[in-house]
Amino acid sequence: MREWLRATAGGMPRRFWLLWTANLINRCGNVVFIVLTFFLSAERHLSAHEVGLVVGLMGAGGALGVLLGGTLADRWGRRRTLLLAQCASAAALLVLGVVSTVPMIAAVGLVVGTAQSLARPAFAATTVDLVAPHDRTRAFSLTVWSNNLAFVVAAVLAGWLASVDYRLVFLGDAATALVSGLIVFRRVGETRPEPVDDPPASAGSPWRDGLFLVLCALISLTFLVIMQFASTLPLSMARDGLGAAGYGAIMSVNAVVIIVAQPFVPRLLRGRDLTHLLAAATVVLGIGFGLTAVTHTALGYAVTVLVWAIGETLLAPGYSTLVADMSPDGARGRYQGAFSLGIAGSTIAAPIAGTAVLDAFGGPALWLGCLALAFVIAAGYFVARPAWARRLTQTEREDTSAAYKGS
């Protein structure tokens, strides 16, 4: 056990653990979004259309936030960007809890979505700054694990706080955001690499980096499949007579798999080719969703979730590491922002595309389409692998003499 703990979490810089703790606290307090629909409908008496408008504007704010956050992280600094994000989030959440008109709720919702997403590129860039390249997969695995554990905690807290007083939901979310920002500001400090006088050609905008955009496109397509869990999967379950309680119980399999299995992933992936890993994990993910085409019972749905959760568990640290490895030192924030924007776009597009296919062609066509798309994505990884390998080899040469601030 001691050897496993050392292999999983040993040797990480102290400031990484402080950053990890700040993120865990913040994620555990992310309770507003979990109960927002209930709050808006029951307490503010918004219609379903109006609730959808608010949630949609929060999503649009999230897309804006990751772009702005990435730019600020590179040009203004990780530390100040994270503090700004957490303070702005806290203030906006408190305002959201008291405004009552639809226009004000919608406007503040846009601000909340933007502020909360500001931190994502800066957090990821800080992680890359602090951790040596050979430890990045471990670092991102630990982060994915803490995020999923925190979601379980946040779901329980959200339900309990809402049952007492909805004002506590907004106060609790704001308080944890402030505590998280304070930890980063006081204990983690600035990690942005010093600018160089003659940056390499690769250190420009991510939007002019073709190889990186290919990676983002493949990951975004993967999220078109993953995000079906939130829209078409519950619809398919409902058609088979499974209600909200059944859906929640079945989806808990996903959280259990990730929480239990994620700590073992770094050791499993050690020394393996990331491109092969991503291709294999994508196929496993696709098989899990594809099996939904022939599933009509609660047990069957639980098995499909188990399969695609295994693929998801392997995917997250793999693509996070590859994105980090392809990001130039001076543009890590912007690269993380571009990467996060692709995922945000897929999150918006997935329910639209998925429900359109489900209504027009039926469940089997949708789920087999997810399987086919997974194989196409896996083939894309193999096609891009040689060019990525040359790029990463060049990056390793440029970074040979670099010193990591996490030491």
Secondary structure, DSSP 8 states (H G I E B T S, - for coil): -HHHHHHHHTT--HHHHHHHHHHHHHHHT--HHHHHHHIIIIIS---HHHHHHHHHHHHHHHHHHHHHHHHHHHHT-HHHHHHHHHHHHHHHHHHHTT--SHHHHHHHHHHHHHHHHHHHHHHHHHHHHHS-GGGHHHHHHHHHHHHHHHHHHHHHHHHHHHHH-HHHHHHHHHHHHHHHHHHIIIII--------SS--GGGS-GGG-HHHHHHHHHHHHHHHHHGGGGTHHHHHHHHTT--HHHHHHHHHHHHHHHHHHGGGHHHHHTT--HHHHHHHHHHHHHHHHHGGGG--SHHHHHHHHHHHHHHHHHHHHHHHHHHHHHS-GGGHHHHHHHHHHHHHHHHHHHHHHHHHHHHHH-HHHHHHHHHHHHHHHHHHHHHHHHHHHHHHHHHHHHTTT---TT-
